[in-house]
Amino acid sequence: MEGLWHRGIVARGHGVASGWASDSPYPAGTIALQSPFFLQGGLDLSDCVQGTINLDFPGCRWVLRHPDYCFEQLAWTPLHPPETFSFWRVLLRQPSSAAVEGWIYHPHPETKVRHFQRDGRLELLAPRLPELATGAALELAVDPARCRPIPVARLRARLLEFLKFRVLAAQETFFLQELPVLRRWLDQSWPEASVLSDQEVQLTLDQARQLYTES
């Protein structure tokens, strides 16, 4: 596959996917337990390590759409309710090394009960990569139409600048509208804001109110 390359930093995970965490309820590791179910659905992960690579992209949040595989409400364990998993095919490479095929492994957070991931972190499945250590750089190639990192802090700063003269002109009357109305206006006037969550938009609106309205 061809894709757009992004560089991330390898981070330490929970140790549940691989099973090495001493307090994990899944001594064999979640990937080993889930893989037979994925295989039944047509996804063969036999060439991948039975554990995830945690890759951080500081300051970013990933927007993931149209997966190669999606397993909805998979009852893979009796310990908690079913979960939904999505996968995207990617390429991975270490500096000065050839690329290998791998997968973005995405347990949908709305169906998880524990072990949530931070913003800007992807979980990846791949063959064993030599000398892969916490803090090491690892590059990821993705289909930009389906997987892209959003630089949240930078985007919020640009949104704040976009709002500046509108708030200066309208003052408090600008904020008389409810958030859903403002969101619809933003989506039409500045479509880039559509990838920000309601919380991120509200935080930016609060900052604009503090900076640009008269006390």
N, CA, C and O of each residue as an XYZ file, in Angstrom:
860
protein
N       0.835     -1.194      0.000
C       0.000      0.000      0.000
C       0.873      1.249      0.000
O       2.008      1.221      0.476
N       0.340      2.340     -0.534
C       0.987      3.628     -0.454
C       0.223      4.468      0.560
O      -0.987      4.311      0.719
N       0.923      5.350      1.238
C       0.250      6.160      2.239
C       1.087      7.361      2.617
O       2.195      7.554      2.116
N       0.544      8.153      3.499
C       1.220      9.333      4.011
C       1.909      8.960      5.314
O       1.296      8.376      6.207
N       3.198      9.304      5.416
C       3.991      8.883      6.573
C       3.899      9.904      7.702
O       3.904     11.114      7.473
N       3.814      9.382      8.938
C       3.807     10.196     10.156
C       4.763      9.549     11.159
O       4.830      8.324     11.261
N       5.492     10.371     11.886
C       6.440      9.848     12.871
C       5.860      9.967     14.275
O       5.418     11.038     14.690
N       5.869      8.850     14.999
C       5.419      8.831     16.376
C       6.505      8.339     17.316
O       7.608      7.995     16.890
N       6.180      8.312     18.587
C       7.111      7.885     19.632
C       6.533      6.671     20.348
O       5.396      6.709     20.818
N       7.307      5.600     20.435
C       6.856      4.382     21.098
C       6.683      4.649     22.598
O       7.571      5.200     23.247
N       5.538      4.253     23.130
C       5.220      4.492     24.536
C       4.939      3.168     25.245
O       4.638      2.158     24.608
N       5.040      3.193     26.538
C       4.737      2.017     27.348
C       3.221      1.883     27.477
O       2.537      2.868     27.758
N       2.693      0.688     27.277
C       1.258      0.467     27.362
C       0.834     -0.108     28.700
O       1.616     -0.136     29.651
N      -0.401     -0.563     28.769
C      -0.946     -1.127     30.010
C      -0.412     -2.538     30.283
O      -0.455     -3.004     31.422
N       0.091     -3.221     29.243
C       0.552     -4.591     29.415
C      -0.552     -5.618     29.417
O      -0.329     -6.772     29.784
N      -1.761     -5.207     29.005
C      -2.897     -6.122     29.001
C      -2.983     -6.868     27.675
O      -3.298     -8.058     27.650
N      -2.705     -6.173     26.570
C      -2.777     -6.819     25.253
C      -1.811     -7.992     25.157
O      -2.131     -9.025     24.570
N      -0.620     -7.821     25.740
C       0.396     -8.872     25.675
C       0.289     -9.871     26.819
O       0.754    -11.005     26.710
N      -0.339     -9.431     27.939
C      -0.476    -10.297     29.096
C       0.632    -10.179     30.119
O       0.635    -10.905     31.113
N       1.594     -9.258     29.890
C       2.724     -9.203     30.830
C       2.396     -8.457     32.121
O       3.131     -8.589     33.099
N       1.302     -7.667     32.152
C       0.949     -6.941     33.377
C       0.551     -7.921     34.476
O      -0.266     -8.813     34.248
N       1.119     -7.761     35.649
C       0.881     -8.715     36.737
C      -0.561     -8.689     37.233
O      -1.049     -9.688     37.762
N      -1.256     -7.548     37.065
C      -2.633     -7.435     37.549
C      -3.661     -7.638     36.431
O      -4.848     -7.384     36.631
N      -3.215     -8.089     35.267
C      -4.145     -8.278     34.157
C      -5.068     -9.466     34.410
O      -4.610    -10.514     34.864
N      -6.358     -9.318     34.124
C      -7.278    -10.463     34.248
C      -7.153    -11.446     33.085
O      -7.847    -12.462     33.047
N      -6.255    -11.136     32.127
C      -6.069    -11.977     30.942
C      -4.594    -12.391     30.850
O      -3.834    -11.781     30.098
N      -4.182    -13.411     31.599
C      -2.760    -13.801     31.613
C      -2.205    -14.138     30.233
O      -1.021    -13.918     29.976
N      -3.036    -14.665     29.346
C      -2.572    -15.000     27.997
C      -2.446    -13.762     27.120
O      -1.809    -13.809     26.068
N      -3.051    -12.650     27.548
C      -3.065    -11.438     26.745
C      -4.343    -11.346     25.932
O      -4.861    -12.355     25.452
N      -4.848    -10.128     25.783
C      -6.115     -9.959     25.077
C      -5.992    -10.293     23.592
O      -6.941    -10.816     23.008
N      -4.847    -10.003     22.965
C      -4.707    -10.268     21.533
C      -4.784    -11.765     21.252
O      -5.421    -12.185     20.285
N      -4.139    -12.569     22.092
C      -4.191    -14.022     21.912
C      -5.620    -14.538     22.052
O      -6.013    -15.470     21.350
N      -6.398    -13.943     22.950
C      -7.775    -14.375     23.154
C      -8.697    -13.900     22.029
O      -9.642    -14.597     21.657
N      -8.421    -12.732     21.501
C      -9.299    -12.158     20.476
C      -8.995    -12.667     19.074
O      -9.897    -12.757     18.241
N      -7.734    -13.003     18.801
C      -7.316    -13.340     17.435
C      -8.153    -14.449     16.780
O      -8.475    -14.325     15.598
N      -8.520    -15.524     17.490
C      -9.359    -16.544     16.835
C     -10.702    -16.001     16.349
O     -11.217    -16.448     15.325
N     -11.267    -15.046     17.072
C     -12.523    -14.443     16.634
C     -12.311    -13.584     15.389
O     -13.136    -13.579     14.476
N     -11.177    -12.849     15.369
C     -10.881    -12.052     14.176
C     -10.654    -12.955     12.968
O     -11.076    -12.631     11.858
N      -9.984    -14.092     13.187
C      -9.719    -15.024     12.092
C     -11.033    -15.564     11.511
O     -11.165    -15.718     10.297
N     -11.973    -15.840     12.364
C     -13.276    -16.306     11.891
C     -13.940    -15.275     10.987
O     -14.712    -15.622     10.093
N     -13.628    -13.995     11.231
C     -14.192    -12.924     10.419
C     -13.333    -12.548      9.229
O     -13.632    -11.580      8.530
N     -12.253    -13.312      8.986
C     -11.440    -13.096      7.799
C     -10.148    -12.351      8.007
O      -9.413    -12.140      7.042
N      -9.831    -11.937      9.233
C      -8.598    -11.198      9.506
C      -7.583    -12.123     10.172
O      -7.773    -12.549     11.312
N      -6.513    -12.427      9.456
C      -5.465    -13.320      9.945
C      -4.325    -12.490     10.530
O      -3.643    -11.765      9.806
N      -4.125    -12.598     11.829
C      -3.074    -11.853     12.523
C      -1.925    -12.758     12.952
O      -1.166    -12.406     13.855
N      -1.791    -13.918     12.315
C      -0.806    -14.897     12.759
C       0.631    -14.422     12.582
O       1.527    -14.942     13.247
N       0.879    -13.447     11.705
C       2.244    -12.962     11.513
C       2.574    -11.801     12.454
O       3.674    -11.252     12.398
N       1.626    -11.427     13.316
C       1.840    -10.300     14.228
C       2.174    -10.794     15.638
O       1.724    -11.857     16.063
N       2.960    -10.009     16.338
C       3.236    -10.269     17.756
C       1.922    -10.167     18.526
O       1.084     -9.318     18.221
N       1.744    -11.025     19.518
C       0.508    -11.015     20.303
C       0.599     -9.978     21.425
O       0.576    -10.294     22.614
N       0.699     -8.770     20.994
C       0.780     -7.614     21.875
C       0.796     -6.382     20.993
O       1.141     -6.464     19.815
N       0.426     -5.241     21.554
C       0.337     -4.033     20.744
C       1.563     -3.146     20.919
O       2.212     -3.144     21.965
N       1.857     -2.392     19.862
C       2.803     -1.283     19.927
C       1.978     -0.029     20.203
O       1.032      0.271     19.475
N       2.332      0.688     21.240
C       1.649      1.938     21.565
C       2.460      3.095     20.997
O       3.609      3.311     21.383
N       1.850      3.837     20.075
C       2.578      4.892     19.378
C       1.907      6.232     19.656
O       0.727      6.420     19.358
N       2.672      7.165     20.232
C       2.156      8.481     20.616
C       2.463      9.528     19.560
O       3.542      9.546     18.968
N       1.490     10.394     19.339
C       1.636     11.558     18.459
C       1.224     12.772     19.285
O       0.067     13.190     19.235
N       2.168     13.347     20.051
C       1.818     14.410     21.004
C       1.125     15.594     20.318
O       1.508     16.032     19.234
N       0.097     16.083     20.998
C      -0.632     17.232     20.483
C      -1.656     16.905     19.423
O      -2.305     17.807     18.893
N      -1.815     15.632     19.101
C      -2.725     15.232     18.027
C      -3.841     14.330     18.544
O      -3.733     13.727     19.611
N      -4.899     14.254     17.769
C      -5.966     13.276     17.972
C      -6.264     12.672     16.611
O      -6.368     13.392     15.618
N      -6.400     11.362     16.564
C      -6.599     10.676     15.290
C      -8.070     10.586     14.925
O      -8.915     10.249     15.755
N      -8.358     10.894     13.664
C      -9.679     10.672     13.095
C      -9.578      9.433     12.210
O      -8.819      9.416     11.241
N     -10.341      8.400     12.546
C     -10.280      7.109     11.858
C     -11.654      6.810     11.255
O     -12.669      6.814     11.951
N     -11.662      6.552      9.941
C     -12.918      6.287      9.234
C     -12.751      5.086      8.300
O     -11.640      4.767      7.877
N     -13.848      4.437      7.992
C     -13.910      3.393      6.976
C     -12.806      2.335      7.155
O     -11.892      2.255      6.335
N     -12.887      1.532      8.215
C     -11.851      0.521      8.489
C     -11.857     -0.594      7.453
O     -12.846     -0.813      6.754
N     -10.728     -1.295      7.373
C     -10.651     -2.486      6.520
C     -11.469     -3.628      7.107
O     -12.058     -4.426      6.378
N     -11.496     -3.694      8.426
C     -12.301     -4.701      9.124
C     -12.972     -4.042     10.327
O     -12.383     -3.194     10.997
N     -14.204     -4.444     10.584
C     -14.888     -4.009     11.797
C     -15.652     -5.197     12.376
O     -16.450     -5.832     11.686
N     -15.401     -5.484     13.634
C     -16.069     -6.584     14.337
C     -16.946     -5.967     15.422
O     -16.446     -5.504     16.447
N     -18.239     -5.966     15.190
C     -19.160     -5.283     16.092
C     -19.658     -6.209     17.198
O     -20.032     -7.359     16.969
N     -19.644     -5.652     18.404
C     -20.196     -6.342     19.580
C     -19.660     -7.769     19.682
O     -20.416     -8.739     19.732
N     -18.326     -7.862     19.712
C     -17.667     -9.165     19.769
C     -17.600     -9.654     21.222
O     -16.988     -9.010     22.075
N     -18.223    -10.776     21.485
C     -18.227    -11.359     22.838
C     -17.028    -12.288     22.974
O     -17.154    -13.506     22.842
N     -15.870    -11.706     23.237
C     -14.634    -12.485     23.253
C     -14.237    -12.928     24.654
O     -13.311    -13.724     24.807
N     -14.919    -12.428     25.680
C     -14.598    -12.802     27.063
C     -15.869    -12.756     27.903
O     -16.745    -11.930     27.646
N     -15.984    -13.629     28.904
C     -17.135    -13.552     29.817
C     -16.950    -12.513     30.924
O     -17.845    -12.325     31.747
N     -15.804    -11.841     30.951
C     -15.499    -10.931     32.053
C     -16.156     -9.562     31.918
O     -16.253     -8.831     32.904
N     -16.607     -9.202     30.724
C     -17.294     -7.925     30.533
C     -18.119     -7.979     29.253
O     -17.983     -8.926     28.477
N     -18.965     -6.990     29.017
C     -19.845     -7.017     27.837
C     -19.047     -7.008     26.524
O     -17.853     -6.708     26.523
N     -19.711     -7.337     25.411
C     -19.041     -7.358     24.102
C     -18.443     -6.004     23.733
O     -18.909     -4.955     24.179
N     -17.396     -6.057     22.904
C     -16.719     -4.850     22.434
C     -16.706     -4.830     20.911
O     -16.858     -5.861     20.256
N     -16.522     -3.632     20.364
C     -16.384     -3.450     18.928
C     -14.933     -3.095     18.606
O     -14.318     -2.280     19.295
N     -14.391     -3.713     17.554
C     -12.992     -3.517     17.153
C     -12.938     -3.149     15.672
O     -13.654     -3.721     14.851
N     -12.083     -2.190     15.348
C     -11.841     -1.843     13.947
C     -10.345     -1.925     13.655
O      -9.507     -1.730     14.535
N     -10.036     -2.222     12.381
C      -8.650     -2.389     11.933
C      -8.432     -1.640     10.620
O      -9.287     -1.637      9.735
N      -7.253     -1.002     10.522
C      -6.814     -0.363      9.287
C      -5.429     -0.893      8.925
O      -4.547     -0.976      9.779
N      -5.247     -1.246      7.668
C      -3.941     -1.722      7.210
C      -2.980     -0.531      7.100
O      -3.345      0.516      6.567
N      -1.757     -0.694      7.605
C      -0.758      0.375      7.594
C       0.608     -0.203      7.255
O       0.783     -1.420      7.191
N       1.565      0.678      7.041
C       2.972      0.303      6.940
C       3.715      0.908      8.120
O       3.395      2.008      8.569
N       4.704      0.186      8.615
C       5.531      0.648      9.728
C       6.993      0.555      9.327
O       7.399     -0.376      8.631
N       7.784      1.532      9.773
C       9.217      1.434      9.537
C       9.976      2.156     10.643
O       9.565      3.207     11.135
N      11.074      1.561     11.004
C      12.011      2.196     11.902
C      13.011      2.989     11.070
O      13.190      2.696      9.887
N      13.665      3.984     11.658
C      14.647      4.744     10.891
C      15.675      3.822     10.234
O      16.254      2.955     10.888
N      15.889      4.019      8.945
C      16.875      3.263      8.154
C      16.515      1.789      8.006
O      17.393      0.965      7.751
N      15.235      1.444      8.162
C      14.800      0.054      7.997
C      13.698     -0.017      6.950
O      13.005      0.965      6.685
N      13.551     -1.191      6.364
C      12.495     -1.391      5.380
C      11.130     -1.406      6.068
O      11.024     -1.753      7.244
N      10.102     -1.033      5.336
C       8.755     -0.995      5.879
C       8.162     -2.401      5.971
O       8.465     -3.267      5.150
N       7.320     -2.615      6.969
C       6.586     -3.870      7.126
C       5.111     -3.534      7.249
O       4.746     -2.431      7.655
N       4.266     -4.497      6.895
C       2.833     -4.288      7.016
C       2.372     -4.529      8.453
O       2.890     -5.399      9.153
N       1.407     -3.752      8.863
C       0.824     -3.917     10.185
C      -0.606     -3.410     10.177
O      -1.206     -3.188      9.125
N      -1.138     -3.232     11.385
C      -2.535     -2.838     11.518
C      -2.702     -1.818     12.632
O      -2.049     -1.914     13.671
N      -3.577     -0.840     12.417
C      -4.115     -0.082     13.543
C      -5.184     -0.951     14.196
O      -6.111     -1.423     13.538
N      -5.035     -1.152     15.503
C      -5.968     -1.963     16.294
C      -6.745     -0.990     17.172
O      -6.173     -0.343     18.048
N      -8.039     -0.890     16.936
C      -8.836      0.141     17.602
C     -10.043     -0.460     18.309
O     -11.100     -0.614     17.698
N      -9.901     -0.803     19.591
C     -11.091     -1.145     20.375
C     -11.914      0.138     20.585
O     -11.404      1.113     21.137
N     -13.146      0.141     20.160
C     -13.949      1.357     20.239
C     -14.137      1.769     21.693
O     -14.647      0.984     22.493
N     -13.737      2.981     22.046
C     -13.790      3.382     23.467
C     -15.185      3.368     24.046
O     -15.346      3.164     25.249
N     -16.214      3.581     23.213
C     -17.576      3.594     23.753
C     -18.032      2.205     24.184
O     -19.041      2.077     24.878
N     -17.302      1.160     23.782
C     -17.667     -0.200     24.200
C     -16.681     -0.782     25.212
O     -16.844     -1.921     25.651
N     -15.658     -0.005     25.585
C     -14.667     -0.491     26.541
C     -15.134     -0.220     27.967
O     -15.923      0.693     28.210
N     -14.643     -1.015     28.897
C     -14.958     -0.799     30.306
C     -13.728     -0.395     31.108
O     -13.856      0.076     32.238
N     -12.527     -0.574     30.534
C     -11.300     -0.203     31.239
C     -10.148     -0.106     30.232
O     -10.309     -0.423     29.054
N      -8.984      0.340     30.722
C      -7.754      0.434     29.924
C      -7.919      1.340     28.697
O      -7.638      0.954     27.562
N      -8.387      2.560     28.980
C      -8.561      3.533     27.905
C      -7.213      4.132     27.503
O      -6.286      4.205     28.310
N      -7.122      4.560     26.235
C      -5.893      5.160     25.719
C      -6.008      6.685     25.697
O      -7.099      7.237     25.550
N      -4.878      7.345     25.845
C      -4.857      8.798     25.818
C      -5.037      9.325     24.394
O      -4.856      8.593     23.421
N      -5.395     10.605     24.287
C      -5.490     11.241     22.983
C      -4.146     11.179     22.265
O      -3.094     11.320     22.888
N      -4.190     10.968     20.959
C      -2.961     10.972     20.178
C      -2.204      9.671     20.204
O      -1.104      9.593     19.655
N      -2.760      8.634     20.829
C      -2.078      7.339     20.880
C      -2.814      6.328     20.002
O      -4.039      6.216     20.048
N      -2.044      5.602     19.209
C      -2.574      4.494     18.433
C      -2.005      3.188     18.966
O      -0.855      3.130     19.401
N      -2.822      2.141     18.927
C      -2.354      0.792     19.196
C      -2.160      0.083     17.852
O      -3.034      0.120     16.985
N      -1.017     -0.554     17.698
C      -0.662     -1.177     16.429
C      -0.322     -2.640     16.631
O       0.214     -3.028     17.669
N      -0.635     -3.444     15.637
C      -0.222     -4.837     15.588
C       0.714     -5.002     14.402
O       0.440     -4.494     13.315
N       1.826     -5.717     14.610
C       2.837     -5.843     13.568
C       3.724     -7.046     13.855
O       3.730     -7.555     14.976
N       4.479     -7.513     12.849
C       5.515     -8.515     13.125
C       6.533     -7.936     14.108
O       6.570     -6.728     14.342
N       7.351     -8.808     14.673
C       8.328     -8.344     15.649
C       9.322     -7.381     14.993
O       9.906     -7.680     13.951
N       9.496     -6.224     15.626
C      10.427     -5.215     15.131
C      11.645     -5.206     16.036
O      11.497     -5.070     17.251
N      12.845     -5.346     15.484
C      14.050     -5.425     16.313
C      14.351     -4.103     17.014
O      14.149     -3.024     16.457
N      14.831     -4.212     18.227
C      15.313     -3.062     18.994
C      14.262     -1.965     19.130
O      14.579     -0.776     19.091
N      13.026     -2.376     19.289
C      11.951     -1.406     19.486
C      11.799     -1.162     20.984
O      11.425     -2.062     21.735
N      12.091      0.058     21.407
C      12.092      0.372     22.832
C      11.247      1.605     23.101
O      11.010      2.418     22.208
N      10.799      1.733     24.336
C      10.049      2.922     24.733
C      10.882      4.177     24.451
O      12.060      4.245     24.801
N      10.260      5.150     23.825
C      10.943      6.388     23.473
C      11.533      6.396     22.083
O      11.990      7.438     21.614
N      11.533      5.245     21.406
C      12.090      5.170     20.058
C      11.125      5.766     19.043
O       9.912      5.770     19.255
N      11.671      6.269     17.941
C      10.848      6.788     16.850
C      10.371      5.634     15.974
O      11.110      4.681     15.727
N       9.147      5.729     15.517
C       8.586      4.744     14.611
C       7.669      5.484     13.648
O       6.841      6.298     14.058
N       7.831      5.189     12.356
C       7.035      5.874     11.340
C       5.877      4.999     10.881
O       5.988      3.776     10.795
N       4.774      5.655     10.592
C       3.531      4.986     10.248
C       2.994      5.582      8.952
O       2.857      6.800      8.842
N       2.687      4.733      7.969
C       2.070      5.183      6.723
C       0.611      4.764      6.718
O       0.290      3.594      6.923
N      -0.281      5.738      6.479
C      -1.715      5.488      6.504
C      -2.359      6.054      5.245
O      -1.785      6.899      4.557
N      -3.542      5.579      4.966
C      -4.360      6.154      3.903
C      -4.936      7.469      4.436
O      -5.769      7.441      5.341
N      -4.511      8.629      3.896
C      -4.952      9.907      4.484
C      -6.441     10.176      4.342
O      -6.987     11.024      5.047
N      -7.103      9.462      3.439
C      -8.544      9.645      3.302
C      -9.310      8.982      4.442
O     -10.479      9.291      4.673
N      -8.641      8.061      5.159
C      -9.340      7.310      6.207
C      -8.710      7.479      7.583
O      -9.381      7.282      8.596
N      -7.442      7.838      7.632
C      -6.729      7.955      8.911
C      -5.902      9.237      8.877
O      -5.016      9.382      8.035
N      -6.184     10.156      9.778
C      -5.365     11.356      9.803
C      -5.266     11.919     11.219
O      -6.231     11.892     11.983
N      -4.087     12.427     11.549
C      -3.906     13.056     12.857
C      -4.349     14.517     12.803
O      -4.013     15.241     11.866
N      -5.088     14.932     13.792
C      -5.553     16.305     13.898
C      -4.712     17.012     14.961
O      -4.732     16.600     16.121
N      -3.967     18.074     14.595
C      -3.189     18.820     15.597
C      -4.108     19.727     16.411
O      -4.324     20.885     16.054
N      -4.647     19.194     17.509
C      -5.729     19.839     18.232
C      -5.324     21.226     18.737
O      -6.068     22.187     18.543
N      -4.170     21.346     19.374
C      -3.759     22.636     19.934
C      -3.606     23.680     18.831
O      -4.042     24.819     18.993
N      -3.000     23.305     17.728
C      -2.815     24.235     16.613
C      -4.151     24.631     15.999
O      -4.360     25.788     15.632
N      -5.054     23.659     15.890
C      -6.359     23.937     15.304
C      -7.183     24.842     16.212
O      -7.889     25.727     15.729
N      -7.099     24.630     17.508
C      -7.814     25.501     18.443
C      -7.277     26.920     18.392
O      -8.045     27.876     18.498
N      -5.955     27.071     18.230
C      -5.362     28.408     18.118
C      -5.861     29.123     16.864
O      -6.125     30.325     16.895
N      -5.990     28.391     15.772
C      -6.494     28.982     14.538
C      -7.968     29.338     14.662
O      -8.413     30.361     14.142
N      -8.734     28.478     15.363
C     -10.138     28.789     15.591
C     -10.278     30.042     16.449
O     -11.157     30.868     16.201
N      -9.430     30.186     17.442
C      -9.458     31.369     18.301
C      -9.213     32.629     17.473
O      -9.869     33.651     17.677
N      -8.274     32.552     16.546
C      -7.991     33.692     15.672
C      -9.175     33.971     14.744
O      -9.503     35.128     14.478
N      -9.816     32.898     14.251
C     -10.985     33.040     13.382
C     -12.121     33.755     14.111
O     -12.849     34.542     13.507
N     -12.274     33.480     15.411
C     -13.359     34.061     16.193
C     -13.082     35.497     16.630
O     -14.013     36.214     16.999
N     -11.840     35.924     16.596
C     -11.428     37.168     17.243
C     -12.280     38.368     16.836
O     -12.905     38.992     17.694
N     -12.317     38.700     15.559
C     -12.992     39.925     15.143
C     -14.514     39.789     15.206
O     -15.214     40.790     15.359
N     -15.025     38.584     15.092
C     -16.451     38.355     15.222
C     -16.912     38.605     16.654
O     -17.969     39.192     16.884
N     -16.096     38.147     17.622
C     -16.439     38.386     19.022
C     -16.232     39.854     19.382
O     -17.039     40.431     20.111
N     -15.156     40.465     18.879
C     -14.907     41.883     19.157
C     -16.060     42.748     18.661
O     -16.422     43.740     19.295
N     -16.630     42.364     17.524
C     -17.722     43.161     16.952
C     -19.040     42.931     17.680
O     -19.807     43.870     17.896
N     -19.302     41.686     18.056
C     -20.608     41.350     18.637
C     -20.622     41.386     20.158
O     -21.678     41.556     20.766
N     -19.456     41.227     20.777
C     -19.327     41.155     22.221
C     -20.220     40.045     22.791
O     -20.291     38.968     22.199
N     -20.892     40.268     23.903
C     -21.610     39.192     24.594
C     -22.746     38.602     23.755
O     -23.139     37.453     23.959
N     -23.272     39.388     22.812
C     -24.372     38.855     22.003
C     -23.929     37.657     21.174
O     -24.753     36.826     20.793
N     -22.635     37.563     20.893
C     -22.134     36.414     20.138
C     -22.376     35.119     20.895
O     -22.603     34.074     20.286
N     -22.330     35.183     22.221
C     -22.412     33.972     23.039
C     -23.827     33.676     23.534
O     -24.024     32.762     24.334
N     -24.821     34.449     23.060
C     -26.198     34.166     23.436
C     -26.726     32.915     22.752
O     -27.719     32.337     23.194
N     -26.068     32.491     21.674
C     -26.479     31.288     20.964
C     -25.990     30.041     21.711
O     -24.925     30.051     22.329
N     -26.776     28.983     21.642
C     -26.386     27.720     22.257
C     -25.276     27.063     21.439
O     -25.101     27.349     20.255
N     -24.533     26.176     22.099
C     -23.409     25.515     21.439
C     -23.820     24.813     20.131
O     -23.101     24.948     19.141
N     -24.952     24.064     20.079
C     -25.310     23.413     18.808
C     -25.496     24.398     17.657
O     -25.155     24.094     16.514
N     -26.040     25.584     17.961
C     -26.212     26.608     16.922
C     -24.859     27.139     16.473
O     -24.618     27.310     15.278
N     -23.985     27.398     17.422
C     -22.649     27.873     17.082
C     -21.873     26.823     16.301
O     -21.108     27.160     15.398
N     -22.063     25.559     16.640
C     -21.379     24.484     15.910
C     -21.836     24.446     14.461
O     -21.014     24.305     13.556
N     -23.125     24.568     14.234
C     -23.626     24.557     12.858
C     -23.081     25.738     12.076
O     -22.729     25.607     10.903
N     -23.012     26.887     12.724
C     -22.442     28.076     12.070
C     -20.967     27.859     11.758
O     -20.504     28.197     10.669
N     -20.222     27.292     12.718
C     -18.812     27.029     12.493
C     -18.603     26.051     11.348
O     -17.738     26.263     10.498
N     -19.392     24.979     11.320
C     -19.247     23.974     10.265
C     -19.454     24.577      8.883
O     -18.847     24.134      7.907
N     -20.309     25.584      8.802
C     -20.552     26.248      7.528
C     -19.503     27.310      7.229
O     -19.076     27.463      6.084
N     -19.086     28.046      8.266
C     -18.183     29.183      8.061
C     -16.712     28.785      8.060
O     -15.898     29.388      7.361
N     -16.379     27.767      8.848
C     -14.985     27.332      8.967
C     -14.978     25.817      9.146
O     -14.843     25.333     10.270
N     -15.122     25.061      8.055
C     -15.316     23.606      8.136
C     -14.219     22.857      8.879
O     -14.460     21.759      9.382
N     -13.022     23.423      8.959
C     -11.942     22.735      9.669
C     -12.305     22.457     11.116
O     -11.798     21.510     11.716
N     -13.188     23.286     11.684
C     -13.569     23.114     13.089
C     -14.424     21.875     13.311
O     -14.629     21.463     14.453
N     -14.925     21.274     12.233
C     -15.827     20.137     12.381
C     -15.161     18.923     13.028
O     -15.851     18.059     13.568
N     -13.820     18.846     12.979
C     -13.124     17.697     13.560
C     -12.876     17.876     15.057
O     -12.456     16.935     15.730
N     -13.133     19.077     15.583
C     -12.977     19.305     17.016
C     -14.214     18.810     17.758
O     -15.336     18.925     17.265
N     -13.997     18.266     18.932
C     -15.118     17.804     19.746
C     -15.870     18.996     20.323
O     -15.371     20.122     20.316
N     -17.085     18.735     20.826
C     -17.855     19.806     21.472
C     -17.082     20.414     22.634
O     -17.112     21.628     22.833
N     -16.395     19.582     23.397
C     -15.620     20.088     24.530
C     -14.497     21.001     24.061
O     -14.255     22.047     24.663
N     -13.806     20.612     22.983
C     -12.714     21.434     22.458
C     -13.229     22.765     21.906
O     -12.594     23.804     22.087
N     -14.383     22.729     21.232
C     -14.982     23.963     20.739
C     -15.404     24.852     21.905
O     -15.170     26.060     21.885
N     -16.031     24.247     22.928
C     -16.484     25.037     24.069
C     -15.307     25.683     24.799
O     -15.397     26.838     25.214
N     -14.206     24.951     24.961
C     -13.026     25.529     25.610
C     -12.489     26.718     24.814
O     -12.047     27.708     25.397
N     -12.528     26.623     23.496
C     -12.046     27.718     22.651
C     -12.991     28.912     22.731
O     -12.544     30.059     22.764
N     -14.305     28.646     22.761
C     -15.278     29.726     22.921
C     -15.095     30.429     24.265
O     -15.169     31.655     24.343
N     -14.859     29.661     25.308
C     -14.626     30.262     26.629
C     -13.387     31.147     26.611
O     -13.373     32.224     27.207
N     -12.347     30.684     25.921
C     -11.120     31.473     25.826
C     -11.359     32.751     25.023
O     -10.855     33.815     25.385
N     -12.128     32.651     23.931
C     -12.436     33.845     23.134
C     -13.250     34.847     23.952
O     -13.044     36.057     23.853
N     -14.169     34.333     24.752
C     -14.985     35.220     25.590
C     -14.118     35.961     26.584
O     -14.303     37.156     26.815
N     -13.164     35.245     27.176
C     -12.281     35.861     28.170
C     -11.358     36.900     27.548
O     -11.084     37.938     28.150
N     -10.878     36.615     26.335
C      -9.891     37.487     25.699
C     -10.493     38.686     24.985
O      -9.914     39.772     24.985
N     -11.662     38.486     24.373
C     -12.131     39.476     23.400
C     -13.376     40.246     23.809
O     -13.795     41.140     23.074
N     -13.991     39.938     24.959
C     -15.143     40.722     25.395
C     -14.689     41.727     26.457
O     -13.723     41.498     27.184
N     -15.399     42.816     26.521
C     -15.063     43.860     27.473
C     -15.529     43.467     28.863
O     -16.635     42.957     29.044
N     -14.689     43.705     29.819
C     -15.031     43.343     31.202
C     -16.088     44.301     31.760
O     -16.504     44.159     32.910
